[in-house]
Amino acid sequence: MSTVSTPQGTVRGTALKIDGRTAHAFLGVPYAESPRFRPPVPVTPWDGVRDCTAPGAMAPQNPDPFTPPSDTFADLWDEDSCLNLNIWTPAPDGARRPVMVWIHGGAYVGGSNNGAMHDGGPLASAADVVVVAVNYRLGAFGFLHLPELLGPEYADSSNVALLDLLEALRWVSRNIAAFGGDPGNVTVFGESAGAAAIGTMLGMPASEGLFRRAIMQSGTAERYRTADESAAVAAEFLRLCGLDAARAGELLALPAGRLLAAQKALAEAEAGRSFSVPLPFQPTVGTPSLPEPPLDAVRNGRNSAVDLMAGTNLNEGSFAVEMRPAYPSDPPRLEDRVELLLAACFADPAAAREHYADALADALGAQPGGKQLLEACLADQLYRQPSNRLLDARASSSGTNFSYLFTWPSPALDGKLGACHALEIPFVFRQLDCREARFLVGTEAPAELSAMMGAAWSAFARAGEPAAAGLPRWPSYAAQSRETMVLDIQPRIEADPRSALRTFWAAQPDVAMVRPA
């Protein structure tokens, strides 16, 4: 057992042996309390020693539709105690190691800091860093827009999930030295919604100075709604709760399960309108904590000194193409679905589809089929091109920028998923053998690539430059050359990967304003 004293109280963790190295885990450490729909408040101090040898509660959420139902699922979440951290450290000493704060994904409605694929023990022990994983509020609890319904006290109700993350970073700044970390050298890293949260925080005034570096895995700085859009979502959510505007105050006392039932209905309705993962809840721009679109703030110099590494996987859209259930409203032809996606950006979507197919053919070396076309379009709209636009927005930043493209293909579903969404996570965390990763990576995943990626991520956190034995020198990203690390069994540097696709989107002047739901 290990104990560490913090200003809130003493915590007891567990000593581990990982590949012959020692690490210490402190799980479920509370960092704040979560008044419903309002910003987090400091955690109440405790007397004695708090047991932190088992995971804490996750944020309220519905079960993932792709996992088997469980009667005990609700026992894993708790609205009042979900704001907690998991901490893995080589030793709780004064060594002042780099700190890597992980933000999980889950479309802003699911997930937790307890997933085995992002257990930080192997990464912490192998790279001599401190890894912290954060729980934050999700869904309606973290993003429901209520100021018009409940008053100015709820002006930031639609961004409290992000305020949770900022409060977690403040906790890290105050406390992480006792766990062997350097509060002056903090890197935030996350995947999917976690990376989108980082992209959004880059544009938030209150985030300045809370982290030195950022790693965005399949993320975007463009995932937000306007206040009017979020108010419309809130009105529909209220209806699904059986309430109207005059009774909106009853939301404060409804059981969490009632809110989750309304959230499920909202997500199911959204799923029928989307060809990808539904995103019923998103941050809101034009609010006190997020006054302007994050990409605009970044372009205007917000968090300019932060070093950034951003990248995507080659086949980000494959889950949606291969595993999304059919809906009655779906056009029968996949090409027609692509046209519907392009209609948000192009006046003539049929012509745009033809031009897009030509650009994709340039990348593939052959004309694409319907599945390839839809998968690539989803990947571009939701992940790859937003990453490119964020890197371009930081062209004059004082912080250094790096780009990657992960291309190792998953063997799952007879290889149909390719280098799919989330596939890189167990590589970064050195978790290729964990049960949760096995479906994606199989039994013969390249351990050398995992070692290189974990080392590169931690080297970036340590000194601002991703590097590892076996990797070629990783050049910084510049708009002139767009040099990118392609991560595969044989990593290589490539200038402007899939350039014809990037050029296709860049040629449309208003495309940066399009934010797919």
C-alpha positions in Angstrom: 0.0 0.0 0.0 1.0 3.6 -0.6 -0.3 6.8 1.0 -0.2 10.4 -0.1 -1.4 13.5 1.7 -3.3 16.2 -0.2 -4.9 19.4 1.1 -8.3 17.6 1.0 -7.0 14.6 3.0 -4.8 11.5 2.8 -5.4 8.8 0.1 -4.2 5.2 0.1 -3.3 3.5 -3.1 -1.8 0.2 -4.4 1.7 -0.7 -5.3 2.0 -2.6 -8.6 4.6 -4.7 -10.4 4.4 -4.1 -14.2 6.9 -5.9 -16.4 9.3 -5.9 -13.5 8.9 -2.2 -12.8 7.1 -0.7 -9.8 4.2 1.6 -10.1 1.6 3.0 -7.7 -2.1 3.4 -8.5 -4.5 5.8 -6.7 -8.0 5.2 -8.1 -11.2 7.2 -7.6 -9.5 10.3 -6.0 -12.2 13.0 -5.7 -11.3 16.4 -7.2 -14.6 18.3 -7.0 -18.3 18.0 -6.3 -21.0 18.3 -9.0 -24.1 20.4 -8.2 -26.6 19.5 -10.9 -26.3 21.7 -14.0 -23.9 24.1 -12.3 -20.1 24.4 -12.3 -18.0 22.1 -10.0 -17.2 23.1 -6.5 -14.1 22.1 -4.4 -14.4 18.7 -2.8 -15.2 18.6 0.9 -12.0 17.6 2.9 -12.1 14.3 4.8 -10.5 13.0 8.0 -8.4 9.9 8.2 -7.2 7.9 5.2 -9.4 7.5 2.2 -9.2 4.2 0.4 -8.3 4.7 -3.3 -7.5 1.2 -4.2 -10.6 0.6 -6.4 -12.1 2.7 -9.2 -14.6 5.5 -8.4 -18.0 6.0 -9.8 -18.4 7.0 -13.4 -20.7 9.8 -14.6 -24.4 8.9 -15.1 -24.9 7.4 -18.5 -26.9 4.8 -20.4 -25.3 1.5 -21.4 -23.4 1.5 -24.6 -25.7 -0.1 -27.3 -22.8 -2.2 -28.6 -22.2 -3.9 -25.2 -24.5 -6.5 -23.6 -27.2 -5.1 -21.2 -26.5 -5.4 -17.5 -28.9 -5.2 -14.6 -26.1 -3.8 -12.5 -24.9 -1.1 -14.9 -26.5 1.7 -12.8 -24.5 0.6 -9.8 -21.3 1.8 -11.6 -22.4 5.5 -11.8 -23.2 8.1 -9.2 -24.2 11.7 -9.9 -22.8 13.0 -6.7 -19.4 11.3 -6.7 -18.4 11.0 -10.3 -15.8 13.8 -10.4 -12.8 11.7 -9.6 -9.3 10.9 -10.9 -7.2 7.8 -11.4 -3.5 8.4 -10.9 -0.6 6.1 -11.9 2.9 7.0 -10.9 6.3 5.3 -10.8 6.6 6.6 -7.2 4.9 9.2 -5.0 8.1 11.2 -4.5 9.5 14.5 -5.4 10.9 13.5 -8.8 8.8 16.1 -10.7 8.0 13.8 -13.7 6.0 14.9 -16.7 2.2 14.7 -16.1 -0.1 13.3 -18.8 -3.8 13.9 -18.1 -6.1 11.6 -20.2 -9.6 12.6 -21.2 -11.8 9.6 -22.4 -14.0 9.6 -25.4 -17.6 8.4 -25.7 -19.5 11.0 -27.9 -20.0 13.2 -24.7 -22.6 10.7 -23.4 -20.6 7.6 -22.3 -17.3 6.3 -21.1 -15.2 6.6 -17.9 -11.6 6.8 -16.7 -11.7 3.1 -15.8 -11.4 1.5 -19.2 -8.7 -1.1 -19.4 -7.5 0.2 -22.8 -6.4 3.4 -21.0 -5.2 2.0 -17.8 -2.1 4.2 -17.3 0.0 1.8 -15.3 2.1 0.4 -18.1 2.7 3.8 -19.7 3.6 5.4 -16.4 6.1 2.7 -15.4 7.7 2.3 -18.8 8.0 6.0 -19.6 8.6 7.4 -16.1 5.7 9.7 -16.3 2.6 10.4 -14.1 -0.6 9.5 -15.9 -3.9 10.9 -14.7 -7.3 9.9 -16.1 -10.3 12.1 -15.5 -14.0 11.5 -15.1 -16.3 14.4 -16.1 -20.0 14.9 -16.4 -21.7 13.6 -19.6 -24.8 14.0 -21.6 -27.6 16.2 -20.1 -25.7 16.4 -16.8 -22.7 18.1 -18.6 -24.2 19.9 -21.6 -27.9 20.8 -21.1 -28.5 24.5 -22.0 -30.7 26.0 -19.3 -30.1 29.8 -18.7 -33.3 30.8 -20.5 -35.3 28.2 -18.5 -33.6 28.4 -15.0 -31.9 31.8 -15.0 -28.4 33.3 -15.0 -27.1 30.9 -12.3 -27.2 28.3 -15.1 -25.5 30.5 -17.7 -22.8 27.8 -18.2 -24.9 24.7 -17.7 -24.2 23.6 -21.3 -20.4 23.6 -20.6 -20.1 22.3 -17.1 -18.4 19.1 -18.4 -15.6 21.3 -19.7 -15.5 23.2 -16.5 -15.1 19.9 -14.7 -12.0 19.2 -16.8 -10.6 22.7 -16.0 -11.2 22.1 -12.3 -9.4 18.7 -12.6 -6.5 20.5 -14.1 -6.4 23.0 -11.3 -6.5 20.0 -8.9 -3.5 18.5 -10.7 -1.7 21.9 -10.5 -2.2 22.0 -6.7 -1.6 18.3 -5.8 0.3 16.4 -8.4 3.7 17.1 -6.9 2.9 14.9 -4.0 2.4 12.0 -6.5 5.8 12.5 -8.1 4.6 14.8 -10.9 5.7 18.3 -12.2 2.7 20.7 -12.0 4.6 23.0 -14.4 4.8 20.3 -17.1 1.2 19.0 -17.8 0.1 17.5 -21.1 -3.6 16.9 -21.8 -4.3 14.0 -24.2 -7.5 12.4 -25.2 -9.4 10.6 -28.0 -12.6 11.3 -29.9 -14.9 13.3 -27.5 -11.9 13.6 -25.2 -9.9 15.2 -28.0 -12.8 17.4 -29.0 -12.9 18.6 -25.3 -9.2 19.5 -25.6 -9.8 21.3 -28.9 -12.6 23.2 -27.2 -10.5 24.0 -24.2 -7.8 25.4 -26.4 -10.3 28.2 -27.2 -11.5 28.8 -23.6 -10.1 31.8 -21.8 -10.0 30.0 -18.4 -7.8 27.3 -19.8 -4.8 29.5 -20.3 -1.8 28.3 -18.2 -3.4 25.0 -17.1 -1.5 22.8 -19.5 1.7 23.1 -21.4 1.1 20.6 -24.2 -1.9 18.9 -25.8 -2.3 15.7 -27.8 -5.6 15.3 -29.8 -6.3 11.8 -31.1 -9.2 11.9 -33.6 -10.5 15.2 -32.3 -11.8 18.6 -33.5 -12.1 22.2 -32.3 -15.3 22.6 -34.2 -17.7 20.5 -32.2 -20.1 23.0 -30.6 -23.6 24.5 -31.0 -24.8 28.0 -30.8 -27.0 29.1 -27.9 -30.1 28.9 -30.0 -29.3 25.4 -31.2 -28.6 24.2 -27.7 -31.8 25.9 -26.4 -33.8 23.9 -29.0 -32.2 20.6 -27.8 -33.0 21.6 -24.2 -36.7 22.2 -25.2 -36.9 18.8 -26.8 -35.2 17.2 -23.7 -37.7 18.9 -21.5 -40.6 17.5 -23.5 -39.1 14.0 -23.3 -39.1 14.4 -19.5 -42.8 15.2 -19.6 -42.3 18.8 -18.7 -42.8 22.3 -20.2 -40.9 25.5 -19.7 -43.1 26.5 -16.8 -42.0 23.3 -15.0 -38.4 23.4 -16.0 -37.3 23.8 -12.4 -38.4 20.2 -11.7 -35.3 19.1 -13.7 -33.3 19.9 -10.5 -35.1 17.2 -8.5 -35.9 14.5 -11.1 -34.1 11.2 -10.4 -31.0 10.7 -12.5 -32.6 7.7 -14.1 -35.5 9.8 -15.5 -33.0 12.2 -17.1 -31.1 9.3 -18.6 -34.4 7.9 -20.1 -35.0 11.2 -21.8 -31.4 11.3 -22.9 -31.7 7.9 -24.5 -34.8 8.9 -26.4 -33.0 12.1 -27.6 -30.0 10.0 -28.8 -32.2 7.5 -30.6 -33.9 10.2 -32.5 -30.6 11.8 -33.4 -29.2 8.5 -34.6 -31.8 8.2 -37.2 -30.7 11.6 -38.7 -27.0 10.8 -38.6 -24.9 8.3 -40.6 -22.3 8.3 -37.8 -22.3 8.3 -34.0 -25.1 10.6 -32.8 -24.0 13.6 -30.9 -27.1 15.0 -29.1 -25.0 17.0 -26.6 -22.2 19.4 -27.4 -20.6 22.5 -25.8 -22.3 25.9 -26.4 -20.6 29.0 -27.9 -21.7 32.4 -26.8 -21.6 31.5 -23.1 -19.5 33.0 -20.4 -16.9 30.2 -20.5 -16.9 29.8 -24.3 -17.6 33.2 -25.8 -16.4 32.5 -29.3 -15.9 29.4 -31.5 -12.8 27.6 -30.4 -11.2 27.5 -33.8 -11.6 31.3 -34.1 -10.1 31.8 -30.6 -7.1 29.6 -31.6 -6.7 31.5 -34.8 -6.6 34.7 -32.8 -3.8 33.4 -30.6 -5.6 31.7 -27.7 -3.2 29.2 -26.1 -0.6 30.0 -28.7 2.3 28.8 -26.5 0.8 25.3 -26.0 2.6 22.6 -28.0 0.2 20.5 -30.0 0.2 17.0 -31.5 -2.9 16.2 -33.5 -3.7 13.2 -35.7 -6.3 10.7 -36.9 -6.7 7.1 -37.9 -7.0 6.3 -41.6 -10.4 4.8 -41.4 -12.2 6.8 -38.8 -15.7 6.2 -40.4 -15.5 2.4 -40.7 -17.5 1.6 -37.5 -20.4 3.7 -38.7 -20.3 2.1 -42.1 -20.0 -1.5 -40.9 -21.9 -1.6 -37.6 -24.5 1.2 -37.7 -28.0 -0.2 -37.6 -30.3 0.6 -40.5 -33.1 3.1 -40.2 -36.3 3.5 -42.3 -35.2 6.9 -43.4 -31.8 5.7 -44.8 -31.3 6.2 -48.5 -30.7 2.7 -50.0 -27.6 3.7 -51.9 -24.5 4.6 -50.0 -23.6 7.1 -52.6 -26.9 8.9 -51.8 -25.8 9.1 -48.2 -22.6 10.7 -49.2 -24.5 13.3 -51.2 -26.6 14.1 -48.1 -23.4 14.6 -46.1 -21.9 16.8 -48.8 -25.2 18.8 -49.1 -24.3 20.6 -45.9 -21.2 22.1 -47.6 -21.8 22.1 -51.4 -24.6 23.7 -53.5 -24.4 20.8 -56.0 -23.9 17.7 -53.8 -24.1 15.3 -56.8 -21.3 17.1 -58.6 -19.4 17.3 -55.3 -19.7 13.5 -54.9 -18.1 12.9 -58.3 -15.2 15.3 -57.5 -14.8 13.7 -54.1 -14.7 10.2 -55.6 -11.9 11.4 -57.9 -10.0 12.8 -55.0 -10.4 9.6 -53.1 -9.3 7.6 -56.1 -6.1 9.6 -56.1 -5.5 8.4 -52.5 -6.5 4.8 -53.1 -5.1 4.2 -56.6 -8.5 3.0 -57.8 -12.0 4.2 -58.0 -13.8 3.8 -54.7 -16.9 1.8 -54.0 -19.9 3.1 -52.0 -18.6 1.9 -48.6 -15.1 3.4 -49.2 -16.7 6.7 -50.3 -19.0 6.9 -47.2 -16.3 5.9 -44.8 -13.8 8.4 -46.2 -16.4 11.2 -46.2 -17.3 10.6 -42.5 -13.6 10.4 -41.6 -12.9 13.7 -43.4 -15.9 15.6 -42.1 -15.7 14.6 -38.5 -12.0 14.1 -37.9 -9.3 14.5 -40.5 -10.1 17.8 -42.0 -11.0 19.5 -38.7 -7.5 18.3 -37.5 -6.0 19.9 -40.6 -7.9 23.1 -40.1 -6.8 23.3 -36.4 -3.1 22.8 -37.4 -3.5 25.5 -40.0 -5.2 27.9 -37.5 -2.0 27.6 -35.4 0.3 28.6 -38.2 1.6 31.6 -36.2 1.6 29.9 -32.8 4.7 30.1 -30.6 4.1 26.5 -29.6 5.3 23.7 -31.9 2.8 21.6 -33.9 3.1 17.9 -35.0 0.8 15.8 -37.1 0.3 12.0 -37.4 -1.8 9.5 -39.4 -2.3 6.0 -37.9 -2.6 3.4 -40.6 -2.1 0.0 -39.1 -5.3 -2.0 -40.0 -7.4 -3.9 -37.4 -8.0 -7.6 -38.1 -11.5 -7.3 -36.7 -14.4 -8.2 -38.9 -12.1 -9.9 -41.4 -10.2 -6.6 -41.9 -13.3 -4.6 -42.8 -12.6 -1.9 -40.2 -9.1 -0.9 -41.4 -7.3 1.6 -39.1 -10.6 2.3 -37.3 -11.6 4.9 -34.7 -10.0 4.3 -31.3 -7.6 1.6 -32.6 -4.6 3.7 -31.6 -5.5 3.9 -27.9 -4.1 0.5 -26.7 -1.0 1.2 -28.7 -0.4 4.5 -26.9 -1.1 2.9 -23.4 0.9 -0.3 -24.1 -2.3 -2.3 -23.5 -2.4 -4.6 -26.5 -3.0 -7.6 -24.3 -6.0 -6.3 -22.3 -9.3 -8.0 -22.9 -11.1 -4.9 -24.2 -8.4 -4.3 -26.8 -8.4 -7.9 -28.1 -11.4 -7.4 -30.5 -9.7 -4.5 -32.2 -6.0 -5.6 -32.2 -6.2 -9.4 -32.4 -3.5 -11.6 -31.0 -0.6 -10.5 -33.3 -0.6 -6.7 -33.0 2.9 -5.2 -33.5 4.3 -4.6 -29.9 7.1 -2.6 -31.4 4.7 0.0 -32.8 3.0 0.3 -29.4 6.4 0.8 -27.7 7.3 3.5 -30.2 4.0 5.3 -29.8 4.0 5.2 -26.0 7.6 6.5 -26.0 6.8 9.2 -28.6 3.7 10.4 -26.7 5.7 10.6 -23.4 8.7 12.2 -25.0 6.4 14.9 -26.3 5.0 15.4 -22.8 8.5 15.5 -21.4 10.1 18.0 -23.7 7.7 19.0 -26.5 9.2 16.7 -29.3 7.8 13.3 -30.1 10.6 10.9 -30.5 11.3 7.2 -30.0 13.8 4.5 -31.0 12.7 3.1 -34.3 10.8 6.2 -35.4 12.3 8.5 -38.0 12.9 12.1 -36.9 9.4 13.6 -36.5 9.4 17.1 -38.1 7.2 19.9 -36.9 4.1 20.7 -38.9 4.2 23.6 -41.3 1.5 24.6 -43.9 4.1 24.7 -46.6 5.1 21.0 -46.4 2.5 19.5 -44.0 4.9 16.8 -43.0 3.1 14.0 -41.1 4.3 10.9 -39.2 2.5 7.9 -40.7 2.3 5.3 -37.9 2.4 1.7 -39.1 4.7 -1.3 -38.8 7.2 0.7 -40.8 6.7 4.3 -39.7 7.5 7.0 -42.2 7.3 10.7 -42.8 4.9 11.8 -45.6 4.3 15.3 -46.9 0.5 16.1 -46.9 -1.0 12.6 -46.8 -4.1 12.3 -49.0 -3.5 15.8 -50.3 -6.2 15.5 -53.0 -8.8 15.1 -50.3 -7.5 18.0 -48.2 -7.5 20.2 -51.3 -11.1 19.1 -52.2 -12.3 20.4 -48.8 -10.1 23.4 -48.7 -11.4 24.6 -52.1 -14.9 25.1 -50.5 -14.7 28.5 -48.8 -17.4 27.8 -46.2 -16.5 24.3 -45.3 -14.8 25.3 -42.0 -18.1 26.6 -40.9 -19.8 23.3 -41.3 -20.2 21.3 -38.1 -21.6 17.9 -38.7 -24.0 16.9 -35.9 
